[in-house]
Every structure is written in structure tokens, then in C-alpha cells.
Amino acid sequence: MPDLPDTPPPPWWMRWWPASLLGRLTLVMVAGVLITQLAGNAIWARQLRAKALDDTDKAAQYLGHGAANTIRFFRSVPPAYRPLLIQQFREMGGTRFFVHLGTAPVAVPAITGQELATRAVDTRQATLKADLPFLNHSQAAFAWPDQLQVSEGARLADLPDNWVRDILLVKPDAAPVLVLQAELEPGNWLYLAALMPNPYFLQSGQALPWQQLLLQTLPLAVVLLLSTVLVLRWITRPLAQLSEAAAAGFERDSKDDRLLKLPETGSREFVNTARAFSAMRQRIQQYLEDRE
């Protein structure tokens, strides 16, 4: 006889393919639910990101127009009166900016690696340039309040609380501060610090916060557990009984000398299969008895 060709080895992915029907159904169900969940989360995250970028642009434009008006106002005031106005702002309030004057720009430890922060700075600078085309030098950056300086040797955290209490959020949960420094005249720099309309806007840039993932994972785990334990076992148990009956062959019961009965439970398809299988066994058994 000619040699039979060697059977090709199974593909690598078959190593992870369960042998039992219950395992295969469970794997397909889990994979389908996970793929659907991931696709839905991806679409949702994209929509959240687009909304966060749009809200950031609008808020940055709003702050840019406000900063431009403040710069115009201070340019119209004689330099000798500017410190007096700033002192009144600090004592009486009524402004959304923390204002300070200096002779040079202050080094700001900018927040890096945040797309929304970079987007807000770029939008605000573009708005400021459009409103004040004559402004030659300006700087803008986001920084955390505990690391922010208002002048050489003076930090924002060291200032009296009433100076920043109604303008910035320093404690208990600090919010990022947008700092704009503009040169009014040579040697005179205006320092403006403010919050975004949504102070914690950087958190909106997170596609799916861990709280949201947890809320989605728990119901998913419960549904998969119930479907695996109850539904899949309910479906596969009659098939397992049918397989055991087929493997048992035509063994007789030791007590009543009758054929093993296959329970007619489960879905309609399985009940019909069980009845047909039982009828076939009875016919074969009758045939064997006739031969004997």
C-alpha cells in the first residue's frame, strides 16, 4: 500500500482553541463581547476627545480676549499708577486674573505631555495676537500652583490667601494655572494668572477614566459569568449526556435489564435528537435480540 501523506500540523492558534464545546462557546462569547466593548469604547473615546478639544478652544479664546482687554487697560494707565490698581484688585477683588508687575518675564515650570494644555496655550496665544497685533513679546504656559513663581524668589504658594482665594484653586485640590506674561513697554512686564472656565479640564482629556472602565467591567463580568454558568451549561449538558450515552454503547442496566434512557430535556432540537437516538438504539437492540 502506498504511504499515506503526513498530516500537516495544526496552525499555532489551534493550541489555544479549547477542545470542549463549553470552552469554545465561552471563548467565542467572551471574545465577541470584548470586541464589541472595545469598539464602543474607541468610538466613545474619540467623541470625548473631540468634545474636549472643542471646549478647550472655546475656553482659551475666552481667556485670550479677557487677557487682551486687561493688557489694553494697563497700557492705558501710567506706569506710576499701575501698582496702586493692582493693590486695589487684590484687596477688593472683581477680576478673574491674578495680576503682577515685573521688569522681566518669570520662568514658569510648564506642564508637559498634556495635549489639552498645549492646545489651550496655542489657542490663547493666537487669540491674543489677533486682538493685539502690536504686542511684540508675550509668553504663555500652564503650571501647577505649588511650583509657580510670580517673581524672582516669590512663589504663588507663599502669597496671602486673600490674594488668590477667589482667583486660583490652590488647595485642597490644586488646578492648573494658565500664566500669560506680556511686555507692556521695554522693562515693564505684566504677569497674568488665571484658571480655565473648567479648572480641571485636563481630566476631560482622559479618554476613559478608570472609574468608567470599572463601571463597565463589573456588569460585563457578571453577564459573562451568568451566561457561562447558566446558559452555556444548560445548552451543553444535554449534549454531554448524549455523548456519554453514545460512548456507553448498548450496555444494559444491571437492575432492570433495560436500555439506558436518555433524558429528553433541553431545547426542542435536542429533544428530537434524543428521541431519534433512543429509537435507533431500540431498533438495533431488537435486531440483536432477534439474531440471538
Disulfide bonds with the S-S distance in Angstrom:
none
